[in-house]
Amino acid sequence: MIKAEHRRGNLTPTVLSISTVAIDSRNVATLRWHDLCRVLDLDLHTANPKKVKKRLAKEHPNVQFCEPQVGRPYALARVHTTTLISSKAAVCIHQRPIPGATNEIGAMPDLLDELHAAYAART
């Protein structure tokens, strides 16, 4: 729907002089140890972090496995959210999961490539 509005010219800059977006990263879900074991169909009491990390990377590559110094491991599902801030309608124009093997900065080049492919001016 957003891409259609963009093609119709309904998202032209009104607040700023050029089209501008804000990119932010968000954690959209935290999976505690018991949730990880349930999702991966592993026994809560016999599962070990190494096995969970390997299965998680294979089956859910957009989830980051975290092993804290204290406490049980957990996982984070994170996304980049891109919001148009140059028009009166400050709408989210794109969302992309952040792969579990990287961080917000490491995922940025692929995000920018997707945004360019979707919204760059065609000549």
N, C-alpha and C positions, 0 to 999 in steps of 0.2 A: 504494500500500500504506500509506504514511504517513497519507494523508487518511482512509483507511478506519479505521485505528487511532485517529485523532483522533475520528472520528464515534462509535466504540465507547466512547470515554472512557478509552482505555488510555494516553493521554499526559497525564494530569492532573498538576498540579504536586505533586511529592513532596519535592524538594530545596529549592525556594523556595516562598513562599506564593502567588505568582501565576505564570501562564504567562509565560515569558521566553525570548527567543531571543538568540543572538549572531550578528551579521552580519559577515562577513569577505569580503574580496575576495582572489582568487587568480589568479595567472597560470598557466594550464593548458597553454599551448604558446607557444613562441617559434619563429617562422619566420624563418630567416636568408635572405639575398638569394637564394641558389640555390633554396631551398625555395619562396619567393614566385614566382619565375619559373617553376618547375616546375608549381606549383598553377595559375597563371594561363596556362599554356601559352605562355610568352614565351621568346624566346631570351635566355639568360643574358648574353651579351656585348653585345647591342644594346638591351636593355630600359633604360629610364631611370626614375628615381624618380617623376617626375611621372605617367608613363603607368601605372606599377605602382600608385601611390596611387589614381588614378582608377578603375582596374579593380577593385582590392581593395575600395574603398568600394561599388562597384556590385554586385559578385558575392559579397562576404563582409562585409556591413556590421557584423558583430559582431567584427571583427578590427581592431585599432588599428595604423595605419602609423606607424613611428617613424623619424625621420631624425637620427642622431647628428651631432655636430660633426665627429667623426673616425670613419672606418669606413663600411661599407656600411649602407644602410637595412635594417630588419627589421620584423617585425610581432609583435604580442602578442594572444593569445586569452585574455581574462580573464572571470571569472565572480564573481558574488556567491554566497556559500554561507551559508545560514541554518540554524543548528543550535539545536535545542531544548535549553536548559540547565536548565530547571526540573524536569525529571523524571529519574528514575534512568537512563532510556534517553536518552542524549544523542545523538539521531539527527539527521541532516541532513534537514530537512523541505522544503527548497526550494533550487533552484539556478537562476540566471538569468544568461545572458550579458550582459556589459557592452558596449553598443554602441561601435564603434570611434570614433565621432565625439564621444564624451564620456569622462568618467572615473568613478571609483567614486562620487563625490558626486553628479555629474550624473545618474547612473542610479538613484540611491536612491529618488526619488519613484515611479517606475514599479514598482520592486521592492516598496515598501511597499503600493502599490495591489494588486499581485498577491497578496501575503501576506494583506491584509485580505479580498480577495475569496475566497480559499481557506479561511481559518481563522477569520474573525470569527464571533463568536456570532450566531446567527440568532434573532431574536425574533419 
